[in-house]
Every structure is written in structure tokens, then in C-alpha cells.
Amino acid sequence: MSVTTPTGRSTLRLERGETSRRPLPGPLSDEYLAARAIVAKHGHDSLARFVLRPDKSFHFAFGGMLAYRVIGNTAVVSSDPVAPAGAEGGVLSSFVDSARRRGWKVVVWGASQQHLEAYRALGFRWSCAGEEAFVDPTRFTLEGRRVRKLRQSVHRVNRRGWNLEAVSAAELRAEAWVDIARFERNWRAEQSRVHGFAMSFGKFDSDVEENDVYLLAKSPEGELRALMLFVSHCGGLSLDSMHRLGETPNGLNEALVCCALDRARADDVRAVSLNYAGLGHLVRGVQPAGRIRHLVNQAALGALARHFQMERLVRFNEKFFPEWRPRFLVYQSRAALPLAVVRVLQAEGYLAEPHPLRSLRIPQRADGGGWAAER
């Protein structure tokens, strides 16, 4: 296929089924620009922008693409393929063929419910792996008893003299970008590990779009002490990051989200995704069908809970009375499920990745007298 980049750069020609593995960071490579053009046109899903993280590689087919990362001998695909309507299954099928030739297993992390039947037709299985919280800004209000805690958070922050501002990337001035860059450096210096894969740009600098919205919280002394970023996608917004530095008042994050929803309503945005909470449905008491799936999900939840406060994240989202939409782990066979869960946790940064030299076993004799590496 032929893709013209939105920047007017030279057109990249990609044959159907071509897989691109680009070196880091590569944000201006032809492959990246081609992927960005596809996301801009077809990226209606709330996770679509995050496929452009620079630690991912791209596979192009049928006018669309998918993003993935190889860990061990498993290709972890980042949410659904981004493609013209109806072509998502063809993109995945093309990638599976390519992966098979390379000896990779395939798992899709964060898939939406929309394309599950197409995945089933390719022989994949799935399990509900979490939920995403969506809020309609046009219906959100701070009036009424049920949101009194949110209202109290907003009033508390205001009483203490904090200044909250929601600004689009197009509106930010040079000095604000300097403050944001300094804030991010200081915040990252305090982190031992940055998590994220399917719904985060993580430690990587994203390719900013003019409709991305920054939430800036400044102390009474005028210091930038908290920052949120909502990335735009075909008329919607998705929360990317929420960072704080130093002492901040209780309820600051809640007040910032309320500020973001006010801005989204003013901009006529109809859907704001707050968080994709992996295994959040288990925290809310929604159990998957099947004993094996239940046990595997409970084990994964235990691993996550040791590193991340999953219940706190879910309870935070519930304050905004969101619509919960399921997300799925799509895998190739029942036997492949445990390893798929491990690879996803490694991609998200909750488990250490295997050492490159340890990802292959010592070759053993295979039938027919050949030698076979672990797959």
C-alpha cells in the first residue's frame, strides 16, 4: 500500500503484510509517519494513539497496521489493529502468518469487544482482562449528593490557593513547555520503574497533537507540582499520565479530572477515557467464566497488586460514575495462556523481562534429526 504522511514528507510504499521493526526512538521514521497517518484516519478506539509509543514495532497490511513488541519468543500486540472498518481481522491474520515464520507466539493485550468474533474466526481465544472507565463530559456534573466528595475535593484545592488549568497543546507557550519538561525530568528521577504499554506513552515522549490536553496544577507559590496529559483520538480523549511532585493537597487528582471534563465539555468532546484498569473487573467483583481463566486472572491480579494499587485505581475511577467497558486478552490456545499473561506483565513493566541470552534454551534434537529452539 501507499501511505502519504500528514506532514507532506515523501510517501512510503509498503507491501501488504510487511512488518517493520524500527530502532529506538525513531519518532520521525517513515514507518512511524505512515503509522501515525493511519491512526489519524482510523484511530477511533481510545487506545489507538498509544500504539505509537516508540518502543513498538509496526506491521502494515490491508490499509491498516498493528503495533507490537517482541518479548522472548512472544509478540505482544498493543490493543486492536488500526485499520479501515472490517479490515482489522485481516491485519491480524497477516501478522500471525508473519509471526509464524519467525517462530513467535502472538498475544493481543487490551483488545476491545468489537473485534472478538473476527479473532475467533482466526482460531484465537480470549479472556476479559480488565475494564476501561469512560465519562461523557456533557452529562457529568458536580451537582448532587452522590458527587459531594468530588465537589469537596475541588473546593479544598481552591481554598488552599492552588491554580488548576486545562490547556490544549496548541495553546501552550514556550515557557510552559520548559516547565513541563523540567517537571517530567524531576518526576522520572524519582521513579524506580515506569509502567505502561497498552494505555500509556510511559517514559517515552509522545508525538504531541494540537488537541491533546494538559492539566497543570500550580501551588500557591506558582510552582508546577502536578501534571496530567489526555491524548486526543478522533474526537475523544484518553488519560495518558497523572504525575505529582512533592506535597499536594488531598483530592488534587480528582479536581484535575473535573477540570479536564469541564474543558472536554467546552470542546464538545463526547467521551473521555480515564483509565484502562487491567483486571479491574476482579476488583469490582466481576468474575470471568471458567475456572482456569479465574485462577489465571487471580494469579495475575496478585502479581499486579504487589506493584500497583489496583483497587485504589478502580475506586478513583468510580468517583466519576463511568461507563465500564471490558478489555480482553486474546491468545492462541489454552496452553499458551499462562505464558501470554507473563509476557503482558513484562510488557507493562510489572515483571522483569527475560535476558536476551536466556530466552532460548539449549537446542534439543527434534524429530527428523534436526535441531529445534524453544518456541
C-alpha positions in Angstrom: 0.0 0.0 0.0 1.0 3.6 -0.3 0.7 6.0 2.6 1.1 9.7 2.5 2.3 11.3 5.7 0.3 14.2 7.2 3.5 16.3 7.3 3.8 16.2 3.5 7.0 14.2 3.6 7.9 11.6 1.0 5.3 8.9 0.5 6.3 5.5 2.0 5.4 2.4 -0.1 4.7 -0.7 2.0 3.7 -4.0 0.6 0.8 -5.9 2.1 1.9 -7.9 5.1 5.2 -6.0 5.6 6.5 -5.9 9.2 8.6 -3.0 10.3 10.9 -3.2 13.3 12.4 0.2 13.9 15.2 1.1 16.2 14.5 3.4 19.2 13.4 6.1 19.4 12.7 6.6 15.6 9.8 9.0 16.1 10.3 10.6 12.6 11.0 7.4 10.6 8.9 6.8 7.5 7.3 3.8 9.2 6.3 5.9 12.2 4.8 8.6 10.0 2.9 6.0 8.0 1.5 4.5 11.2 0.6 8.0 12.5 -1.3 8.7 9.3 -3.3 5.5 9.7 -4.1 6.3 13.4 -5.2 9.8 12.5 -7.6 8.4 9.9 -8.9 5.2 11.5 -7.9 5.5 15.2 -11.4 5.7 16.7 -10.5 3.4 19.6 -9.5 5.1 22.9 -6.2 3.1 22.9 -5.3 3.9 19.3 -2.9 6.7 20.0 -0.8 4.6 22.3 0.2 2.2 19.5 2.6 5.0 18.5 4.8 4.5 21.6 8.4 4.5 20.2 9.2 1.1 21.8 6.8 -0.7 19.5 7.2 -2.0 16.0 4.7 -1.9 13.2 3.1 -4.4 10.8 1.2 -3.0 7.8 -1.5 -4.8 5.8 -4.9 -4.2 4.2 -4.6 -0.4 4.5 -4.1 -0.7 8.3 -1.5 -1.5 10.9 -0.8 -3.0 14.3 1.9 -2.3 16.8 3.7 -4.9 18.8 6.7 -5.7 20.9 8.6 -9.0 21.0 9.5 -10.4 24.4 11.2 -13.8 24.4 9.5 -15.5 21.5 6.1 -13.8 22.0 4.8 -10.8 20.1 2.6 -8.7 22.4 0.2 -6.8 20.2 -0.9 -3.4 21.6 -4.7 -3.3 21.6 -6.6 -3.8 18.3 -5.2 -3.3 14.8 -5.9 0.2 13.5 -7.5 -0.2 10.1 -10.4 0.6 7.8 -13.7 -0.8 9.1 -13.8 -4.6 8.7 -10.1 -4.9 7.9 -8.9 -5.5 11.5 -9.1 -9.3 11.3 -7.1 -9.3 8.0 -4.3 -7.2 9.6 -4.1 -9.6 12.5 -4.2 -12.6 10.2 -1.4 -11.2 8.1 0.7 -10.6 11.2 0.1 -14.1 12.5 1.4 -15.5 9.3 4.5 -13.3 9.6 4.9 -14.3 13.3 4.7 -18.0 12.5 7.5 -17.7 10.0 9.6 -16.1 12.7 8.7 -18.6 15.4 6.7 -16.1 17.5 3.6 -16.7 19.6 1.1 -13.9 19.4 -1.0 -12.3 22.2 -3.2 -9.2 21.9 -3.4 -7.1 25.0 -6.2 -4.7 25.6 -8.5 -5.8 22.7 -11.9 -4.3 22.5 -15.1 -6.3 22.4 -15.9 -5.1 18.9 -13.5 -7.4 17.0 -13.7 -10.6 19.2 -15.6 -12.6 16.6 -13.0 -11.7 13.9 -10.3 -13.0 16.3 -12.4 -16.2 17.0 -12.5 -16.8 13.2 -8.7 -16.9 13.2 -8.7 -19.5 16.0 -7.9 -17.2 18.9 -9.4 -17.4 22.4 -9.9 -14.5 24.8 -10.5 -13.7 28.4 -11.7 -10.4 29.9 -8.5 -8.8 31.2 -9.8 -5.5 32.6 -12.2 -2.6 32.2 -11.9 0.9 30.9 -13.7 3.8 32.5 -15.5 6.2 30.2 -17.1 9.5 31.2 -19.4 11.6 29.0 -18.5 15.2 29.8 -21.8 16.5 28.6 -23.6 14.5 31.3 -21.0 15.0 34.1 -21.9 17.4 36.9 -20.7 18.3 40.4 -24.3 19.0 41.5 -26.0 16.5 43.8 -25.3 14.3 46.8 -23.6 11.4 45.1 -20.7 13.6 43.9 -20.3 15.5 47.1 -16.8 14.1 47.7 -15.6 15.3 44.3 -17.2 18.7 45.0 -15.4 18.8 48.3 -12.1 18.0 46.6 -12.5 20.8 44.2 -13.4 23.3 46.9 -10.4 22.1 49.1 -7.9 22.7 46.4 -9.3 26.1 45.6 -9.3 27.2 49.3 -5.7 26.3 49.6 -4.8 28.7 46.7 -3.9 26.1 44.0 -4.3 27.1 40.4 -5.6 24.5 38.0 -5.6 25.0 34.3 -6.6 22.9 31.3 -4.7 23.8 28.2 -4.5 22.3 24.7 -1.1 21.6 23.3 -1.8 24.2 20.6 -2.3 26.9 23.4 0.9 26.1 25.4 3.5 28.8 25.2 7.3 28.2 25.2 7.8 28.9 28.9 5.1 26.3 29.7 6.8 23.7 27.7 10.0 24.4 29.6 8.2 24.0 32.9 6.6 20.7 31.7 9.9 19.3 30.5 11.6 20.2 33.9 8.7 18.7 35.8 8.9 15.4 33.8 12.6 15.1 34.3 12.2 15.6 38.1 9.3 13.2 38.3 11.1 10.4 36.3 14.2 10.9 38.5 12.1 9.7 41.5 10.7 6.6 39.8 12.5 3.3 40.0 10.4 1.9 37.2 7.8 3.4 34.8 4.9 1.2 34.0 2.8 1.2 30.8 2.3 -0.4 27.4 -1.2 -0.5 26.1 -2.5 2.8 27.5 0.5 4.9 28.2 3.3 6.6 26.5 5.2 5.9 29.7 8.8 7.3 29.9 8.7 8.0 26.2 7.9 11.4 24.7 4.8 11.2 22.6 4.3 12.9 19.2 2.1 15.7 20.5 -1.1 16.6 18.7 -2.6 20.1 18.9 -5.8 18.8 20.5 -4.0 16.9 23.4 -5.0 18.5 26.7 -2.6 19.2 29.6 -3.8 19.7 33.1 -1.4 21.9 35.1 -1.6 22.3 38.9 0.5 25.1 40.4 1.0 25.6 44.1 0.2 29.0 45.8 3.9 29.8 45.2 3.4 29.3 41.4 5.4 26.0 41.2 4.2 23.3 38.8 3.5 20.4 41.2 1.1 18.1 39.3 0.6 17.3 35.6 -1.9 15.2 33.7 -2.0 14.5 29.9 -5.1 13.5 27.9 -4.2 12.5 24.4 -6.7 13.1 21.6 -8.1 10.4 19.2 -10.7 11.1 16.6 -12.8 13.4 18.7 -12.2 11.7 22.1 -9.6 12.0 24.9 -7.7 9.3 26.8 -5.8 9.8 30.0 -2.1 9.1 29.4 -0.3 10.2 32.6 -1.1 11.7 36.1 2.1 12.8 37.9 2.7 14.7 41.1 5.8 16.1 42.8 6.2 16.9 46.5 3.4 17.7 48.9 0.0 18.2 47.3 -3.5 18.6 48.8 -5.8 15.6 49.1 -8.2 15.4 46.2 -5.9 17.2 43.8 -6.1 14.4 41.2 -9.9 14.4 41.5 -10.0 18.2 41.0 -7.8 17.9 37.9 -10.0 15.3 36.3 -13.0 17.5 37.0 -11.2 20.4 35.3 -10.4 18.2 32.3 -14.1 17.2 32.0 -15.1 20.8 32.0 -12.6 21.5 29.2 -13.8 18.5 27.3 -17.4 19.6 27.6 -16.5 23.1 26.3 -14.7 21.5 23.3 -17.7 19.3 22.6 -15.8 16.0 23.3 -18.3 13.2 23.9 -16.1 10.6 25.6 -13.2 10.8 28.0 -11.3 7.6 28.9 -9.9 7.8 32.4 -8.0 4.6 32.8 -7.7 1.1 31.4 -7.6 -0.8 34.7 -6.1 -4.2 33.9 -8.1 -6.8 35.9 -10.1 -4.0 37.4 -13.3 -6.1 36.9 -12.0 -8.5 39.5 -11.6 -5.6 41.9 -15.2 -4.7 41.2 -16.3 -8.3 41.8 -17.0 -9.3 38.2 -15.6 -12.8 37.8 -14.7 -14.4 34.4 -16.4 -17.5 33.2 -14.4 -20.7 33.6 -12.2 -22.0 36.4 -8.9 -21.8 34.5 -9.5 -18.2 33.5 -10.5 -17.3 37.0 -7.3 -18.9 38.5 -5.0 -17.3 35.9 -6.6 -13.9 36.4 -6.4 -14.1 40.1 -2.7 -15.0 39.9 -2.1 -12.1 37.6 -4.1 -9.8 39.9 -1.8 -10.9 42.8 1.3 -10.0 40.8 -0.1 -6.6 39.9 -1.2 -5.9 43.4 2.4 -6.2 44.7 3.5 -3.4 42.4 0.4 -1.3 41.8 -2.6 -0.3 43.9 -5.3 -1.7 41.5 -8.1 -1.3 44.0 -7.2 2.3 44.6 -7.3 3.0 40.8 -10.7 1.4 40.4 -12.1 3.2 43.3 -10.7 6.5 42.0 -12.5 5.9 38.7 -15.8 5.0 40.4 -16.0 8.5 41.8 -16.9 9.8 38.4 -19.6 7.2 37.8 -18.2 6.0 34.5 -19.4 3.5 31.9 -17.2 0.4 32.3 -16.2 -1.2 29.0 -14.4 -4.6 29.0 -11.0 -5.1 27.5 -9.6 -8.5 26.6 -6.5 -10.7 26.5 -6.6 -12.5 23.2 -4.4 -15.6 23.0 -3.8 -18.6 20.6 -4.6 -21.6 22.8 -5.4 -22.6 26.3 -1.9 -24.0 26.8 -0.5 -20.6 25.7 -2.5 -18.6 28.3 -0.1 -18.7 31.3 2.9 -17.5 29.2 0.7 -14.9 27.5 -0.1 -13.4 30.9 3.6 -13.4 31.9 4.6 -11.6 28.6 1.9 -9.0 29.1 3.0 -8.3 32.7 6.6 -8.0 31.4 5.5 -5.6 28.6 3.6 -3.4 31.2 6.7 -3.3 33.4 5.3 -5.3 36.3 7.7 -8.2 35.8 11.3 -8.2 34.7 11.8 -9.2 31.1 13.9 -12.3 30.3 17.6 -11.7 29.5 18.1 -11.9 25.7 20.6 -14.7 26.1 18.3 -16.7 28.4 15.2 -16.5 26.2 16.4 -19.5 24.2 17.0 -23.0 25.6 19.9 -25.1 24.6 18.8 -26.7 21.3 17.4 -30.2 21.6 17.1 -32.9 19.0 13.8 -32.7 17.1 12.1 -35.4 15.1 13.8 -35.9 11.8 17.3 -35.3 13.1 17.1 -31.5 13.0 17.6 -29.1 15.9 14.7 -27.0 17.4 14.9 -23.9 19.6 12.3 -23.2 22.2 9.1 -21.6 20.8 
